[in-house]
């Protein structure tokens, strides 16, 4: 069943109420700037939620990316901001539940969602087929957005903007973003040919590599299916990386802006350039 136009209009109105960016709002060094105008009990509640969520996992990325020439080491600065961290975790839960109403409520009215097509909530809904129950259930948005939001990120503009994934935010200017990518993991094996049975040329950890070409054939490993990508290292060595472990700075990325009332809204989710 396709939702009537009022579905989009309602969310345009909802997000318009708080969708204007206010870069002048400062964020304290403490993680709770977004809740600074709230009663102390809310602040304590956020702290408790943060601790509960954090304690359930042991595989968090480092809170800060450590600079290393020729590499982009992972970092997730969301860990340094209690309010944003809790916001993102709730958003991820909504993504797991395919809760389009919750997601759109956290989306800016003027969200940038494409280059050339219609932007705004209406364009976002149309692009990701969120205007029907069937579309919501089968939309690729859920896996795509979850992948972006679980790959760390960096704060900008004095903490009022958060962008993800981390390698988009930190990609060095000296590399061409259209021809280079970054290894997503430690000890990732670069193989001689596009096969899991192929000999290992070298093990890589968060290296920036030149992307030569992507194979047409996909390989399923651990229930996940990705193509192999031929890459070249700065020393001229070439090999193949299984696609799961290669990130592109022009792939999907998301941005969030803190509003004047302390809430957060997603104001871009795009790929390409």
N, C-alpha and C positions, 0 to 999 in steps of 0.2 A: 504494500500500500504506500503510495507516494504522499508525503505530507503537503498540505496546501501552502501557498506563499506566506501565509500568516506565520508559519513556523520560523521562517527566516526573519521576517519583520520583527517578531517578538524578541529574538536574540539580538538583532540590530539595536533595538531599543534598550535591552538589558545591558549590552556591552557599551553602548554610547554613554550610559550614566557614569561609567568610570573608566572609559577607554582612552581618555586624553592623556598623553604622556606628560610628565612633569620632571624633566631632567634636573631641575633645581633642587629637588628634594634630596637631602643628604642622607647617607646611611652610616650609622656609627660603626666603629671597629668591632663592637660586639655584634653577635649574630642576630639581635632582635630589633634592629632599627625599624623593620616593617611593622612592628607591633608596639612601637614606643608610645603611641597615643592611647593604647589600650590599658585597661586596669591591670594592676600587678598580677592579679590572679590569672589573667589570660596569659601573661608572660610566663608565669610559672607553669601553666598548663602546656604551653608550647615547649618549654624545656623538657617536661616530662615525656611528651610525645616524641620529641627528638631522641631522647635517651632510649626510649623503648624501641623505636625503629632501628636506631643505630646498633643496639645490642644484639639484634637478631641476625646480623650479617657480619662476616669476617672479611669479605672481599671488596670493601670499599676502595676506591682509587685514592691515592694520596691527595690531601687537601690542596697542595701546591705542586705545580709542575716545576721540575728542576731543569734549568737550562743546560743543554749539552749540544755542542756543535754537531750538525748533521742529523740530529734526532729531534723528536717532539715527545718528550716524556709526559705521561698522563697526569692530569690534575683535575680535581673536582672541587672548586671553591664553594659550591653549595654547602659543603660540610662546615664552612665557617659562618654560615648565616642561618640561624635557627628558623626564622620565619619562612625564608625561601625554601629551605630544606623540607620543612613540613608541607608547604604548598606543593612542591614537586612530587613528594611521595603520595599525597592525596590525588594528584593528577595522574600519576602512574597507576594508582588503584582504579581510577575511573577508566583509564585506557584498557586495563585488564578486563573490566566489566563492560567495555564497549558502550560507555555511558555518554552518548552524544550531547545530551542536555547539559551535563556537568562540564564537559569540555568546551562547549560553545559559551557557557557562562564565564569561562576563564579565558576567552578569546577576545582580543580588541576588535572593535567595530570596523577599524580600518586595516585589519591584518593584511600583510603582504604575503600572498600565497603563490604567486607565479610571476613570470616575466612575459608580459604581453597580454595575458588573459585578464579576466575580471578579478579584482582584489576585493577585500572586505569580506564580511561574514557570508554574504550571499555567494560570492565567488568561491570561498572556501568550502561551503556546503555542496555546491555543484561539483567542484573539482574532485572531492573525495566521496561523492555519492551519499551524502548524509541526509538526503531529503526523502528517504523511504526506509521502512523497517528492514527490507531486504538489502538495501544499499548499505545501511549501517552495519548489518551483520557480516557482510562480505567485504567491506571496505578495507583496502590495504593501508589505510591511515594508521590503524592501531599498531600493527607491527612496525611500520616505518617510524612513527613518532616515538614509540617505546625504545627502539634502537638508538635514536638520537639522544633521548633523555637519560639513557643509562650509560652514556659514554662521556660523562663528566662535563665540565664547562667552566667558563671564566666570567668574572664580574668586570663590567666596564662602567665608565661615567660615575666614578666614586661610589660604586656599588648599587646604582639605580637600574642597571641593565645587566642581564645574564644571558650569555650566548652559549650554545651547545651544538656540536660536541667540542671537546677541548682542542682537537687538532685543527678545527676550522678557525677558532679564535686565536690560536697560537702559530698558525702556519707562517713560516718565514717569508719575507718579501723577496728574498733572493731566488726563490724557486718559482717556476711557472705553475700556477695552480691547475692549469689545464693538462699538464703533462706529468705531474708528480703526485705522489701520494705518500702515506705514512704507514709503516708497519704497526699493526694494532696488537701488541703483545710482546712478551719476553721469550726469547728462544724460539721464534717462529722459523720454521725450516724453509729455506729457499731450495727448490728441487731442480734437478737437471732437465726434467721434462714434466708436462702437466699430468702427473699421476702420483698417487700416494706411495706407489711402489718404486718410484724413481729415486735415484741417488741424491743425497743431500749435498748441495754445493756449499752452503753456509747457513749458520743460524743468525737471525737478525732480531734486534730488540729496539722497537720504536724508531727505526731508521727512516729517513726521507729517501724515497727511491723514485727513479724515473719509470713511468708506466709506458711499456712498449705496445702491448696489445692484450686484449681479453679473448680467451678461447670461446668457441661456440658451444663446446661441450661442458656440461655441468657434472660435478661429482658430489655424491652424497656421503657425508662423513658425520657420524653421530646423529643421524636423522636430519641434518641440515644440508641444503643443496646450494652450492655456489660454483661459479666458473673458476678456472685457473687464470691467473694474470701474469703475463711475462713482464719482468721488471729488470732494470739495469741499475747497478750500484755506481757510486762515483768513481770507483777504480776500474770500471768497465766490465766487471763480471755480470753475467746475465743468468737468470733462472726464473722459476715459476713459484708464485705464492698462491695458496688457496684463498679465494676471494673474501672469505670471512675476516681474514687478518690483514686486509688492506683498506685504508680509509682515504677518501678523496675530500679535499677542502671545498670542492664545488658540488659535493653530494648534498643530501638533505641536511639542513641545519635549522635551528630554531632560536628565537630571541624572545625574551620576556622583559617587560618594563614595570618597575614599581610605581604604583599610582600615588597620588597625593594622600589618599587615605590609608596607605600602607599595604594595600592589596597588590597582587601581581597579575598581569595579563600577558598572554602570548601575542606578540605583535608582528612576528614573521615566522613562516615555515615554508622554506623554498628549497629548490635544488637548481643547479645550473648557474648561469650568470647572464 
